[in-house]
Amino acid sequence: MSDVFTPIKVGTWDLPQRFVMAPLTRNRAGEQQVPRDLAVTYYAQRAGAGLIITEGTQPSAVGQGYLDTPGIHSPEQVEGWRKVADAVHAEGGRIVVQLMHVGRIAHPDNKRGLETVAPSAIQAPGAMVTAQGKVDHVVPRALETDEIPGIVEDFVHAARCAIEAGLDGVEIHSANGYLLHQFLAPSSNERTDQYGGSPENRARLTLEVTAAVADAIGADRVGIRISPAHNIQGADEKDPADVAATYGHLVDHLAPLGLAYLSVLADPRTELVKDLRARFGGIFIANTGFSTVTDLAEVEELVDGGLADLVAVGRPYLANPDLAVRWSTGAALNEPDGATFYGGGAEGYTDYPTLHGTTA
């Protein structure tokens, strides 16, 4: 018998199974980056995930990168998220918001002309989609040392807003080439102060943010996502010794905080990830689905094989609001429509049928 459908305690939450809904950007926020009523429906439909980790949500206006992503730093946004939280809870689910400051993966056109900041004034590769089309990322302004406590406070304020909204906690996004990962990666961090240079210094901001958020809302309501050596969006970590030193130091200092979980976007079969999991010593969420779709067979392999406590599942949840029911009964899955992943309205968002032939 597989352990995949057995309950597990994670932080303050009792979860019904060993897979959760991964964060999935959908670009459907309304004016002032407030979650719309469609988002209320979308997340409530997927409450059977047991734990939903929301789409990346900016902790400040400057922290926005993509078009129409939600924030959680204004009173209007708090009220929008309150509707989401209430709807998910009414369906028996739990939901945490992923706090994502994008740093240099941004463009002023997407955030009312606000500047772009980063650890160093190094332009990110690639382009950003704006309302006028794709444009190159701008050269960011390097944060001054005395500005960094303000970044920490932005995350703390957003975490408090999440609790005020009735959400169950937060996930700190220190992965995928965004701001905290930009500090971790030597290719995007050329600082000479206490936030740059050595592995210990490059890990400092992530540790300060996580400790401050844990202190503000309770460590058992806080998770963190990392992606060591993901080498994405110019946040390159190609020296194995440096990667091991940086993330070893990071996880060694996360472990005493008593966080709800550590989520790692990397192959959990590697010695690096096995070592990080052992160092953390708490609930470990594996996320292997960035380039390939995670299916039930892989979830079973990772959980039953002792490689993870839980698995974050993404794209199957886009098209299957009742994924847990489908997987547990062996029912066929809906196929997601890639053309509707980003932006738009209800199509490809809230109109996927359940096994009963209607939306959940």
C-alpha positions as CSV (number, residue, x, y, z in Angstrom):
1,M,0.0,0.0,0.0
2,S,1.3,3.5,-0.9
3,D,1.7,6.2,1.7
4,V,0.6,8.8,-0.8
5,F,-3.0,9.0,0.5
6,T,-2.2,8.9,4.2
7,P,-2.5,12.1,6.3
8,I,0.5,14.0,7.6
9,K,1.0,16.9,10.0
10,V,2.8,19.9,8.5
11,G,3.4,22.9,10.7
12,T,0.0,23.8,12.1
13,W,-1.9,21.9,9.4
14,D,-3.2,18.4,9.2
15,L,-3.1,17.4,5.6
16,P,-5.1,14.5,4.0
17,Q,-2.4,13.3,1.6
18,R,1.2,13.5,0.7
19,F,1.0,15.9,-2.3
20,V,0.2,19.6,-2.4
21,M,-0.7,22.2,-5.0
22,A,2.5,23.9,-6.2
23,P,2.6,27.7,-6.9
24,L,1.4,28.4,-10.4
25,T,1.4,31.9,-11.9
26,R,-1.8,32.7,-13.8
27,N,-1.7,36.5,-14.4
28,R,-5.4,37.2,-13.7
29,A,-5.3,39.8,-10.9
30,G,-7.6,42.8,-11.2
31,E,-7.0,46.5,-10.6
32,Q,-4.5,47.4,-8.0
33,Q,-3.3,43.7,-8.2
34,V,-6.2,42.5,-6.1
35,P,-7.3,38.8,-6.5
36,R,-10.6,38.8,-8.5
37,D,-13.7,36.8,-7.8
38,L,-12.5,34.3,-10.4
39,A,-9.5,33.6,-8.2
40,V,-11.9,32.9,-5.3
41,T,-13.6,30.3,-7.5
42,Y,-10.3,28.9,-8.8
43,Y,-8.7,28.3,-5.5
44,A,-11.9,27.0,-3.8
45,Q,-12.2,24.4,-6.6
46,R,-8.8,23.1,-5.7
47,A,-9.2,22.9,-1.9
48,G,-9.0,19.1,-2.1
49,A,-5.3,19.6,-2.6
50,G,-5.1,19.6,1.2
51,L,-2.6,22.5,1.0
52,I,-2.5,25.1,-1.7
53,I,0.6,27.2,-2.3
54,T,-0.6,30.2,-4.2
55,E,0.8,31.8,-7.3
56,G,3.8,34.1,-6.6
57,T,2.5,37.2,-4.9
58,Q,4.5,40.4,-4.5
59,P,5.2,41.7,-1.0
60,S,5.6,45.2,-2.3
61,A,4.7,47.3,-5.3
62,V,8.4,47.4,-6.3
63,G,8.5,43.6,-6.0
64,Q,6.1,43.0,-8.9
65,G,7.5,41.6,-12.2
66,Y,4.8,40.1,-14.4
67,L,1.6,41.6,-15.7
68,D,-1.5,41.1,-13.5
69,T,0.1,39.2,-10.6
70,P,-1.5,39.7,-7.2
71,G,0.0,41.5,-4.3
72,I,-0.4,41.2,-0.6
73,H,0.7,44.5,0.9
74,S,-2.4,46.8,0.6
75,P,-5.7,46.8,2.4
76,E,-7.5,46.1,-0.9
77,Q,-5.3,43.1,-1.6
78,V,-5.9,41.8,1.9
79,E,-9.6,41.9,1.4
80,G,-9.3,40.1,-1.9
81,W,-7.2,37.4,-0.4
82,R,-9.7,37.2,2.6
83,K,-12.4,36.1,0.1
84,V,-10.0,33.4,-1.3
85,A,-9.1,32.1,2.2
86,D,-12.7,32.0,3.3
87,A,-13.7,30.1,0.2
88,V,-10.9,27.5,0.5
89,H,-11.6,27.0,4.2
90,A,-15.3,26.5,3.4
91,E,-14.3,23.6,1.2
92,G,-12.1,22.1,3.9
93,G,-8.7,23.2,2.5
94,R,-5.7,25.1,3.7
95,I,-3.9,27.8,1.7
96,V,-0.5,29.6,2.1
97,V,0.6,32.6,-0.1
98,Q,3.9,32.5,-1.8
99,L,5.8,35.8,-1.2
100,M,7.7,36.5,-4.4
101,H,9.8,39.7,-4.8
102,V,11.1,39.3,-8.4
103,G,14.1,41.7,-8.1
104,R,15.5,42.3,-11.5
105,I,13.1,40.0,-13.4
106,A,10.8,43.0,-13.9
107,H,10.0,46.0,-16.1
108,P,8.7,49.5,-15.0
109,D,5.9,49.3,-17.5
110,N,4.3,46.5,-15.5
111,K,4.3,48.4,-12.2
112,R,3.3,52.0,-13.0
113,G,6.9,53.1,-13.7
114,L,8.4,51.9,-10.4
115,E,12.1,51.1,-10.5
116,T,13.7,47.7,-10.5
117,V,16.1,46.7,-7.8
118,A,18.5,43.9,-7.3
119,P,21.7,42.9,-5.4
120,S,23.8,44.3,-8.2
121,A,23.3,46.5,-11.3
122,I,23.5,43.5,-13.6
123,Q,20.8,43.2,-16.3
124,A,19.0,39.9,-16.4
125,P,19.0,37.9,-19.6
126,G,15.9,37.6,-21.7
127,A,12.8,39.7,-21.9
128,M,9.7,40.6,-19.9
129,V,6.2,40.5,-21.4
130,T,4.5,43.9,-21.0
131,A,1.2,45.3,-22.3
132,Q,3.2,46.6,-25.3
133,G,4.8,43.2,-26.0
134,K,8.2,41.7,-25.0
135,V,10.9,44.1,-23.9
136,D,14.4,43.5,-22.5
137,H,14.8,43.5,-18.8
138,V,16.1,46.8,-17.6
139,V,19.4,47.3,-15.8
140,P,18.4,47.2,-12.1
141,R,19.6,49.6,-9.4
142,A,21.7,47.9,-6.8
143,L,20.2,48.1,-3.4
144,E,22.2,50.2,-0.9
145,T,23.2,48.3,2.3
146,D,20.9,50.6,4.4
147,E,17.9,49.7,2.2
148,I,18.1,46.0,2.9
149,P,16.2,46.1,6.2
150,G,13.4,47.7,4.3
151,I,13.3,44.6,2.0
152,V,13.1,42.4,5.1
153,E,10.3,44.6,6.5
154,D,8.4,44.3,3.2
155,F,8.3,40.5,3.6
156,V,7.3,40.8,7.3
157,H,4.5,43.2,6.4
158,A,3.2,41.0,3.6
159,A,3.3,37.9,6.0
160,R,1.3,39.8,8.5
161,C,-1.2,40.8,5.8
162,A,-1.5,37.2,4.9
163,I,-2.5,36.2,8.4
164,E,-4.8,39.3,8.6
165,A,-6.5,38.0,5.4
166,G,-7.1,34.6,7.1
167,L,-4.6,32.7,5.0
168,D,-2.9,29.8,6.7
169,G,0.7,31.0,6.3
170,V,3.3,31.9,3.8
171,E,6.0,30.4,1.6
172,I,9.1,32.5,1.1
173,H,10.3,32.3,-2.5
174,S,14.1,32.1,-2.5
175,A,14.3,30.3,-5.8
176,N,13.9,30.4,-9.6
177,G,16.1,33.5,-10.1
178,Y,14.0,36.0,-8.2
179,L,15.3,38.5,-5.6
180,L,16.4,36.3,-2.8
181,H,17.9,33.8,-5.2
182,Q,19.7,36.7,-6.9
183,F,21.5,37.3,-3.6
184,L,22.4,33.7,-3.3
185,A,23.8,33.3,-6.8
186,P,27.3,34.6,-7.5
187,S,26.5,35.5,-11.1
188,S,23.9,38.0,-10.0
189,N,25.5,39.2,-6.8
190,E,28.8,41.1,-7.0
191,R,28.3,43.0,-3.8
192,T,31.3,43.8,-1.5
193,D,29.3,44.4,1.7
194,Q,28.0,41.9,4.2
195,Y,25.5,40.6,1.6
196,G,28.0,39.6,-1.0
197,G,31.1,37.6,-1.7
198,S,31.2,34.5,0.6
199,P,28.5,31.9,0.7
200,E,27.6,33.0,4.2
201,N,27.2,36.6,3.1
202,R,25.1,35.7,0.0
203,A,22.8,33.6,2.2
204,R,22.4,36.4,4.7
205,L,19.3,38.1,3.2
206,T,17.3,34.9,2.8
207,L,18.1,34.0,6.4
208,E,17.2,37.5,7.7
209,V,13.9,37.5,5.8
210,T,12.9,34.0,7.0
211,A,13.8,34.6,10.6
212,A,11.9,37.9,10.7
213,V,8.8,36.4,9.1
214,A,8.9,33.4,11.4
215,D,9.2,35.7,14.4
216,A,6.2,37.8,13.1
217,I,3.7,35.1,12.3
218,G,5.1,31.9,13.9
219,A,7.6,29.5,12.3
220,D,5.0,26.7,12.0
221,R,3.1,28.9,9.5
222,V,6.2,29.5,7.3
223,G,7.7,27.4,4.5
224,I,10.5,28.3,2.2
225,R,11.3,27.3,-1.4
226,I,14.9,27.0,-2.8
227,S,16.2,25.8,-6.1
228,P,20.0,25.1,-5.8
229,A,21.9,25.1,-9.1
230,H,18.7,25.7,-11.0
231,N,20.6,28.1,-13.3
232,I,17.7,30.0,-14.5
233,Q,17.1,33.7,-15.4
234,G,20.8,34.4,-15.0
235,A,21.0,33.3,-11.4
236,D,23.8,30.8,-12.2
237,E,25.3,28.5,-9.6
238,K,27.7,26.3,-11.6
239,D,30.4,25.6,-9.1
240,P,29.4,22.5,-7.2
241,A,31.6,23.3,-4.2
242,D,30.2,26.8,-3.9
243,V,26.6,25.5,-4.2
244,A,27.2,22.9,-1.5
245,A,28.8,25.6,0.8
246,T,26.1,28.2,0.1
247,Y,23.1,26.0,0.6
248,G,24.6,24.0,3.3
249,H,25.1,27.2,5.3
250,L,21.6,28.4,4.4
251,V,19.8,25.2,5.5
252,D,22.0,24.7,8.6
253,H,20.7,28.1,9.8
254,L,17.1,27.6,8.6
255,A,16.9,24.3,10.6
256,P,16.8,25.8,14.1
257,L,13.9,28.1,13.2
258,G,11.4,25.3,13.3
259,L,9.8,26.1,9.9
260,A,6.7,24.2,8.6
261,Y,8.6,22.9,5.6
262,L,11.5,23.2,3.2
263,S,10.5,22.9,-0.5
264,V,13.3,22.2,-2.9
265,L,13.0,22.5,-6.7
266,A,15.7,20.0,-7.7
267,D,16.1,16.3,-8.2
268,P,15.6,14.8,-4.7
269,R,17.7,11.8,-5.8
270,T,20.9,13.8,-5.9
271,E,23.4,13.7,-3.0
272,L,23.2,17.5,-2.7
273,V,19.4,17.5,-2.1
274,K,19.6,14.4,0.2
275,D,22.2,16.3,2.3
276,L,20.1,19.4,2.5
277,R,17.1,17.4,3.6
278,A,19.1,15.7,6.3
279,R,20.5,19.1,7.5
280,F,17.0,20.6,7.6
281,G,15.6,17.7,9.6
282,G,11.9,18.7,9.2
283,I,9.2,18.3,6.6
284,F,10.7,18.2,3.1
285,I,8.6,18.9,0.0
286,A,10.1,17.8,-3.3
287,N,9.4,19.7,-6.5
288,T,10.6,18.0,-9.7
289,G,8.0,19.3,-12.1
290,F,9.6,22.4,-13.5
291,S,10.6,20.9,-16.9
292,T,8.5,17.7,-16.8
293,V,5.0,17.1,-15.5
294,T,4.8,15.3,-12.1
295,D,2.5,12.3,-12.3
296,L,1.1,10.0,-9.6
297,A,3.8,7.4,-10.3
298,E,6.5,9.8,-9.5
299,V,4.8,11.0,-6.3
300,E,4.6,7.4,-5.2
301,E,8.2,6.8,-6.0
302,L,9.4,9.8,-4.0
303,V,7.1,9.4,-1.0
304,D,7.2,5.6,-0.7
305,G,10.9,5.6,-1.5
306,G,11.6,7.9,1.4
307,L,12.9,10.7,-0.7
308,A,10.3,13.2,0.3
309,D,7.6,13.8,2.9
310,L,5.4,15.5,0.3
311,V,5.5,16.4,-3.4
312,A,4.5,19.7,-4.9
313,V,2.3,19.1,-8.0
314,G,1.7,21.8,-10.6
315,R,0.2,21.4,-14.0
316,P,-2.1,18.5,-13.2
317,Y,-3.9,20.8,-10.8
318,L,-4.5,23.4,-13.6
319,A,-6.9,21.1,-15.4
320,N,-8.1,18.9,-12.6
321,P,-9.6,20.7,-9.6
322,D,-10.4,17.3,-8.1
323,L,-7.0,15.8,-8.8
324,A,-6.8,13.9,-5.5
325,V,-10.1,12.1,-6.2
326,R,-9.0,11.3,-9.8
327,W,-5.6,9.9,-8.6
328,S,-7.1,7.9,-5.7
329,T,-9.8,6.3,-8.0
330,G,-7.7,5.9,-11.1
331,A,-9.9,8.1,-13.1
332,A,-8.7,9.8,-16.4
333,L,-7.3,13.3,-16.2
334,N,-8.3,16.4,-18.1
335,E,-5.5,17.8,-20.3
336,P,-4.4,21.4,-19.5
337,D,-4.6,23.9,-22.3
338,G,-1.2,25.7,-22.4
339,A,-2.7,28.6,-24.4
340,T,-4.8,29.6,-21.4
341,F,-2.1,29.3,-18.7
342,Y,-1.4,33.1,-18.5
343,G,-3.9,35.9,-18.5
344,G,-7.5,35.9,-19.7
345,G,-10.7,35.0,-17.9
346,A,-12.5,31.9,-16.9
347,E,-11.5,29.8,-19.9
348,G,-8.7,27.4,-18.9
349,Y,-9.0,28.7,-15.3
350,T,-12.3,27.8,-13.7
351,D,-14.1,25.9,-16.4
352,Y,-12.3,22.5,-16.2
353,P,-14.9,19.8,-15.3
354,T,-14.8,17.5,-12.3
355,L,-15.6,13.8,-12.5
356,H,-19.2,14.8,-12.0
357,G,-19.1,16.8,-15.3
358,T,-19.2,20.3,-13.8
359,T,-16.7,22.7,-12.3
360,A,-16.1,22.0,-8.6
